[in-house]
Amino acid sequence: MADQPTASEPFYSTTRRAGDTLYLSGFGPVDAHLDVVGDNIAEQTRFTMAAMQRALHDVGATTANLVRVNVFLLDMADRDGFNETYMEFFDGCPMPTRRLIGAGDLYKKILVEIDGVAWMGESS
């Protein structure tokens, strides 16, 4: 739900639209009870990207609308595993620009966190 705080994290919105630009907060492998989901980078990436897809879907968008993502990995050694799973979510659509950072310290020691910006206007 756009422009609405999450039930478990009432101090921020999952998505926020400003004109034709949609901003997505940081998503990670954390469920509604704030428990970490998945034991490896593939499982955690899949859960995180699926959560982002649901947030995009809730506002009438898909991963094809993403124009920029920022990826934070706890350990850069997980880069290849992350990339392999991440690609599953962009079936033939243009890839967003991306920044990938070795964060070294993430909430509850999750392995990945991703935020993004999506374009909701007409394609250029």
ABEGO torsion letter per residue (X at the ends): XBGBBBAABAABBABBBBEABBBBBBBBBBBAAGBBBEABAAAAAAAAAAAAAAAAAAAGBBAAABABBBBBBABAAAAAAAAAAAAAABBGBBBBBBBBBBAGBBBGGBABBBBBBBBABBBX
